[in-house]
Amino acid sequence: MKSEKELDIARTEFIKSFNFVVGTLRMNGLSRKVAVGLALMTLIGGRASIRNASITFKLNYANLLKTLENLENTWSDYLEALSKVIIGPVVVIIDDTFDHKLYSRVEGIASKYGNYFAWCSTHKRFEPGIQVLTIALYDLAMGKSYLIGAFPYSTRKMWESGMVSEFKTKIEMAAEIIEVLKERFHVVRVVFDSWYWSEKLVKGSVVSELKSNRRLIRVRPLEGGKTLGVEGHPHVGDLPPGSYLAELTLGDQVITIKLLILVYKDNRLNLYATDLNLSDEEIEATWKIRWEIEKFHKDIKALGMQDSSFLKRKRLQGYLLLFVMVVNTVRDLISSLNLKSVEELLRFVEIRLGGALGLMKIFKLR
């Protein structure tokens, strides 16, 4: 921002964007001060924790924790607000991530509440943290993505060992959420990676990837040739690059998919679509949309999602909901202010808006 006029415009845009989050929170009976404090929690410097927010904005820490437990209805309100913004066809993106909890008070294996020792695939070891199912929408008309939800889930091993009393797999959770989204948005396709192969999810129009060791019953090249029963039921990895119609098992049934095998950046991709009418280009384009959610993972961690741990799982869910709303707002601001990243926006808040004290003045909290 080279001039005061540009800074005034940026400040106005900032207020407008965050008032959208504040308004959604206030629909659930929160006072304006509490709603503003929670909305700005990730931008005030230091750890993005509830305790830090309570100290900065002079809010009661115990009351803030209680507030997190009562944010369940806020998700529905937020979806309703987004449904008025996203009116065209959308692709639902499903993925998961590991939310490290470096400050967790977990001992041994599990706290039996919100935080666990779980396997971290990045560091190849057990670490205190939460496994989180993430859901995003991609607006095909506008070419824009929105993080819709982040939901902590437990592994079956945790349930069997008594660490949690209620249990849903990430696939069951994802299937339920998709049905909720279909009620509010024009969902034309769902995309996820190979870990989500299940009869609960592989229905309707789906684009995903098969593992190379997946066996096929019958396969026919789309370039021509007759359908043949292939001796030994070959693995997907046995097929050369190209387009095929393939039959394979899904639970106790046999389904037909369009299989597109291609080499991308020296990696082999075994993509499939349940909609046999999708072109190769549409399948590949949909698969690329899936990487939008990886950008969300990077942004929510840059905003400090890993900076708080909680004894109660409901508090964790409320905390994650705040990040869902804030990350969409932050990404809008990055675009409208011509910034490059979350880190650059955080520097803008600290240097040009005056950090925590400046935000308190802007939102009239002091």
VOGU-3710 file (C-alpha; in Angstrom, 3 decimals, decimal comma):
1> mksekeldia> 0,000/0,000/0,000  1,772/3,116/-1,216  -0,760/5,763/-0,156  -3,137/6,537/2,695  -6,056/6,212/0,284  -5,017/2,662/-0,621  -4,605/1,857/3,060  -8,102/3,196/3,836  -9,563/1,016/1,090  -7,676/-2,016/2,422
11> rtefiksfnf> -8,870/-1,293/5,960  -12,483/-1,017/4,766  -12,171/-4,295/2,863  -10,674/-5,933/5,944  -13,551/-4,803/8,183  -16,185/-5,893/5,654  -14,655/-9,351/5,278  -14,361/-10,054/8,997  -17,795/-8,647/9,750  -19,158/-11,545/7,676
21> vvgtlrmngl> -17,609/-13,981/10,186  -18,654/-11,841/13,159  -22,233/-11,701/11,880  -22,385/-15,482/11,501  -21,111/-15,974/15,058  -23,567/-13,454/16,461  -26,469/-15,387/14,947  -25,815/-17,892/17,738  -26,257/-15,335/20,489  -22,637/-14,286/21,000
31> srkvavglal> -21,920/-10,745/22,072  -20,173/-8,587/19,499  -16,977/-8,412/21,577  -16,759/-12,187/21,924  -17,555/-12,710/18,226  -14,892/-10,189/17,159  -12,336/-11,709/19,549  -12,874/-15,208/18,172  -12,867/-14,037/14,544  -9,572/-12,169/14,987
41> mtliggrasi> -7,925/-14,831/17,152  -5,622/-16,053/14,375  -4,348/-12,550/13,483  -3,339/-11,036/16,829  0,204/-12,341/17,071  1,641/-15,095/19,222  -0,164/-18,397/19,398  -3,635/-18,616/17,881  -5,040/-19,884/21,164  -8,198/-19,192/23,140
51> rnasitfkln> -6,127/-18,132/26,141  -4,197/-15,633/24,026  -7,467/-14,230/22,661  -8,954/-13,933/26,157  -5,922/-11,974/27,414  -5,704/-9,704/24,355  -9,374/-8,775/24,243  -9,954/-8,971/28,030  -12,495/-11,776/27,761  -13,279/-14,455/30,325
61> yanllktlen> -11,259/-17,558/29,424  -13,760/-20,045/30,900  -16,613/-18,380/29,043  -14,703/-18,575/25,755  -14,151/-22,305/26,240  -17,856/-22,723/26,920  -18,606/-20,708/23,798  -16,569/-23,146/21,694  -18,766/-26,003/22,937  -21,888/-24,196/21,757
71> lentwsdyle> -20,846/-23,429/18,166  -22,416/-26,531/16,603  -25,313/-24,628/15,024  -22,894/-22,057/13,603  -21,788/-24,509/10,917  -25,329/-24,767/9,581  -25,654/-20,969/9,618  -22,349/-20,626/7,772  -23,401/-23,111/5,080  -26,639/-21,216/4,647
81> alskviigpv> -24,729/-17,939/4,198  -22,334/-19,531/1,674  -25,213/-21,060/-0,293  -26,309/-17,513/-1,149  -22,812/-16,748/-2,467  -22,183/-20,019/-4,330  -25,101/-20,447/-6,713  -23,502/-22,396/-9,571  -22,414/-26,047/-9,869  -19,750/-27,218/-7,413
91> vviiddtfdh> -17,281/-30,047/-6,951  -16,964/-31,436/-3,422  -13,363/-32,163/-2,386  -12,662/-34,636/0,430  -9,313/-35,092/2,170  -7,754/-35,342/5,615  -4,781/-33,911/7,452  -2,870/-34,330/10,714  -3,334/-31,486/13,177  -0,282/-31,556/15,439
101> klysrvegia> -0,977/-30,600/19,041  2,420/-29,608/20,382  0,909/-28,112/23,543  -1,417/-31,002/24,335  -1,563/-32,285/27,887  -2,064/-35,791/26,579  -0,206/-38,514/28,475  0,698/-41,950/27,243  -1,703/-42,920/24,492  -4,750/-40,680/24,811
111> skygnyfawc> -6,435/-38,050/26,931  -9,837/-39,755/26,347  -11,214/-36,334/25,396  -9,942/-34,303/22,483  -6,278/-35,107/21,863  -4,501/-38,335/21,059  -1,196/-39,882/20,239  -1,720/-40,705/16,563  0,496/-41,822/13,718  1,933/-38,895/11,758
121> sthkrfepgi> 2,641/-39,990/8,183  4,858/-36,939/7,605  7,252/-37,632/10,489  6,728/-41,430/10,494  6,098/-41,660/14,232  3,387/-41,364/16,885  2,827/-37,759/17,954  0,236/-35,847/19,976  -2,342/-34,621/17,508  -5,723/-34,943/15,865
131> qvltialydl> -6,680/-36,565/12,597  -8,993/-34,165/10,779  -11,372/-34,780/7,884  -11,454/-31,708/5,622  -14,166/-30,834/3,109  -14,026/-28,085/0,474  -16,208/-26,846/-2,379  -14,954/-25,676/-5,748  -17,262/-23,241/-7,555  -16,982/-24,260/-11,217
141> amgksyliga> -18,585/-21,043/-12,471  -16,256/-18,698/-10,585  -13,159/-20,901/-10,353  -13,004/-20,342/-6,598  -12,661/-22,755/-3,684  -14,099/-22,628/-0,153  -13,163/-24,651/2,895  -16,455/-26,014/4,219  -15,507/-28,054/7,256  -12,776/-29,592/9,392
151> fpystrkmwe> -13,920/-32,485/11,562  -11,803/-34,474/14,052  -12,213/-38,216/13,722  -11,017/-41,288/15,604  -9,458/-44,451/14,266  -11,095/-47,827/14,793  -8,186/-48,804/17,051  -9,005/-45,916/19,385  -12,610/-47,061/19,624  -11,738/-50,721/20,202
161> sgmvsefktk> -9,294/-49,790/22,982  -11,890/-47,619/24,737  -10,289/-44,241/24,013  -13,582/-42,901/22,617  -17,180/-43,886/23,327  -18,634/-42,709/20,014  -17,182/-43,743/16,687  -17,589/-42,945/13,008  -15,004/-43,637/10,355  -13,872/-40,744/8,181
171> iemaaeiiev> -15,710/-42,380/5,277  -18,982/-42,473/7,240  -18,487/-38,852/8,269  -17,728/-37,799/4,688  -20,816/-39,607/3,342  -23,078/-37,816/5,848  -21,557/-34,413/5,088  -21,962/-34,876/1,321  -25,690/-35,439/1,826  -25,906/-32,224/3,873
181> lkerfhvvrv> -24,083/-30,289/1,144  -26,354/-31,666/-1,578  -29,307/-30,082/0,213  -27,781/-26,598/-0,084  -25,500/-26,648/-3,138  -25,639/-27,852/-6,737  -23,147/-30,726/-6,332  -22,211/-32,164/-9,724  -19,147/-34,187/-8,755  -17,121/-35,450/-5,794
191> vfdswywsek> -13,348/-35,919/-5,840  -11,090/-37,658/-3,321  -7,959/-39,790/-3,258  -7,628/-43,568/-3,347  -7,989/-44,043/0,421  -11,731/-43,322/0,176  -12,724/-46,259/-2,043  -15,975/-47,390/-0,404  -19,551/-48,137/-1,440  -20,594/-45,343/0,950
201> lvkgsvvsel> -18,753/-42,747/-1,162  -18,298/-44,181/-4,651  -21,764/-43,339/-5,904  -23,162/-40,620/-8,099  -20,519/-38,778/-10,124  -17,109/-39,410/-8,533  -13,568/-38,807/-9,763  -10,759/-40,422/-7,835  -7,653/-42,556/-8,130  -7,115/-46,304/-7,931
211> ksnrrlirvr> -4,086/-47,867/-6,344  -1,845/-49,774/-8,729  -2,541/-53,087/-6,947  -6,327/-52,869/-7,488  -7,476/-55,905/-9,471  -9,846/-55,591/-12,435  -12,392/-58,181/-13,566  -12,708/-57,056/-17,188  -11,159/-54,220/-19,134  -11,610/-52,805/-22,646
221> pleggktlgv> -9,532/-50,080/-24,307  -11,747/-47,209/-25,413  -9,742/-46,859/-28,617  -11,414/-50,043/-29,813  -11,438/-53,750/-29,286  -13,817/-56,185/-27,622  -14,409/-56,760/-23,914  -12,344/-59,671/-22,714  -12,116/-61,586/-19,466  -8,459/-61,124/-18,633
231> eghphvgdlp> -6,720/-64,153/-17,201  -5,659/-63,681/-13,610  -7,572/-60,419/-13,176  -4,663/-57,996/-13,749  -3,719/-55,153/-11,457  -4,357/-51,592/-12,603  -0,576/-51,166/-12,627  -0,311/-53,790/-15,367  -2,113/-51,575/-17,907  -0,266/-49,114/-20,149
241> pgsylaeltl> -1,317/-45,419/-20,234  -4,636/-44,870/-21,997  -8,414/-44,791/-21,535  -10,399/-47,892/-20,626  -13,775/-49,149/-19,529  -13,152/-51,425/-16,571  -15,204/-53,603/-14,243  -14,167/-54,120/-10,632  -15,687/-54,986/-7,301  -17,116/-52,407/-4,901
251> gdqvitikll> -18,288/-54,091/-1,726  -20,542/-56,963/-2,824  -21,268/-55,565/-6,297  -19,463/-55,132/-9,606  -19,370/-51,656/-11,148  -18,110/-50,218/-14,421  -15,846/-47,182/-14,413  -13,966/-45,135/-16,948  -10,275/-45,576/-16,195  -7,757/-42,972/-17,358
261> ilvykdnrln> -4,116/-43,909/-16,896  -1,605/-41,177/-17,595  1,901/-40,071/-16,663  2,056/-36,690/-14,929  5,382/-35,140/-13,855  7,060/-38,556/-13,958  4,314/-40,035/-11,770  1,734/-42,514/-12,948  -1,898/-41,581/-12,205  -4,647/-44,203/-12,297
271> lyatdlnlsd> -7,702/-41,941/-12,401  -11,276/-43,146/-12,657  -14,740/-41,669/-13,116  -18,071/-43,284/-12,294  -19,687/-41,074/-14,946  -18,756/-42,884/-18,134  -19,614/-39,832/-20,242  -16,851/-37,647/-18,799  -14,068/-36,887/-21,261  -10,421/-37,527/-20,452
281> eeieatwkir> -9,931/-33,769/-20,154  -12,812/-33,427/-17,672  -11,470/-36,263/-15,519  -7,983/-34,769/-15,417  -9,307/-31,255/-14,723  -11,460/-32,541/-11,858  -8,502/-34,387/-10,372  -6,439/-31,211/-10,417  -9,218/-29,450/-8,494  -8,485/-31,819/-5,595
291> weiekfhkdi> -5,201/-30,026/-4,947  -7,146/-26,921/-3,886  -7,694/-28,540/-0,506  -3,944/-28,997/-0,022  -3,638/-25,214/-0,266  -6,233/-24,925/2,488  -4,205/-27,279/4,681  -1,172/-25,057/4,234  -3,149/-21,901/5,035  -4,894/-23,156/8,171
301> kalgmqdssf> -1,549/-24,291/9,561  0,018/-20,924/8,711  -2,814/-19,304/10,677  -1,937/-21,431/13,714  -4,536/-24,200/13,790  -2,071/-26,351/15,730  -1,585/-23,796/18,501  -4,332/-24,943/20,889  -5,284/-28,216/22,518  -8,452/-29,013/24,435
311> lkrkrlqgyl> -9,648/-31,549/26,961  -13,123/-31,713/25,407  -13,740/-32,760/21,849  -16,675/-30,337/21,424  -14,307/-27,449/22,141  -11,926/-28,736/19,492  -14,771/-28,914/16,960  -15,770/-25,318/17,709  -12,162/-24,200/17,383  -11,815/-25,916/13,997
321> llfvmvvntv> -15,038/-24,298/12,815  -13,542/-20,880/13,530  -10,598/-21,743/11,296  -12,919/-22,861/8,501  -14,624/-19,457/8,481  -11,462/-17,417/9,005  -9,389/-19,161/6,325  -12,012/-18,371/3,662  -12,049/-14,739/4,797  -8,263/-14,540/4,802
331> rdlisslnlk> -8,008/-15,998/1,298  -10,551/-13,447/0,029  -8,478/-10,648/1,575  -5,247/-11,955/0,096  -6,860/-11,799/-3,339  -8,595/-8,421/-2,951  -5,524/-6,737/-1,396  -3,157/-8,198/-4,037  -1,092/-10,021/-1,431  0,678/-13,303/-2,050
341> sveellrfve> 0,203/-15,475/1,031  -1,188/-15,844/4,541  2,190/-14,840/5,913  2,102/-11,603/3,905  -1,396/-10,814/5,214  -0,218/-11,399/8,792  2,657/-8,960/8,201  0,173/-6,460/6,741  -1,973/-6,722/9,883  1,029/-6,255/12,152
351> irlggalglm> 2,764/-3,436/10,259  0,005/-1,516/8,481  -2,979/-2,139/10,766  -1,086/-1,929/14,050  -1,309/-5,530/15,199  -3,604/-6,441/18,100  -3,953/-2,857/19,374  -4,741/-1,592/15,889  -7,387/-4,272/15,355  -8,996/-3,407/18,696
361> kifklr> -9,197/0,216/17,607  -10,552/-0,647/14,139  -13,316/-2,817/15,605  -13,922/-0,364/18,460  -12,964/-2,725/21,267  -11,031/-0,070/23,184
//
